[in-house]
């Protein structure tokens, strides 16, 4: 992964591509990319926070293997008047259990 990142940083426009692949809002919409990422790091799921999800609970995708856990950690930050932060459970809570497939 470091070699691939180093390569992207050396080419014009590579920084944006690297950001899209690693921290972009939709970086793990692609199931194949998610599978490679999880396999590479020996992980079962990925938890990230990029854009506040706005719900009472974290948003999950791909059978719970990707969890968007950004409920605006700062309880005092808002963009617009009347735009409030979500409940604390959207920011700090136990992750829901992964569904396990029976053989």
JOPETA-V514516 format. One record per backbone hydrogen bond with DSSP energy under -0.5 kcal/mol. NH is the residue of the N-H (numbers start at 1). CO is the residue of the C=O. Records with the same first field share a line. If there is no record, write none. Layout:
NH=CO + CO
This chain:
5=1
6=2
7=3
8=4
9=5
10=6 + 7
11=8
14=11
17=13
18=14
19=15
20=16
21=17
22=18
23=19
24=19
27=24
29=26
31=29
34=30
35=31
36=32
37=33
38=34
39=35
40=36
41=37
42=38 + 39
43=38
46=65
48=67
53=70
59=68
61=66
65=61 + 62
66=61
67=46
68=59
69=48 + 67
70=68
75=73
77=74
83=80
84=82
86=71
90=87
91=88
92=88
99=63
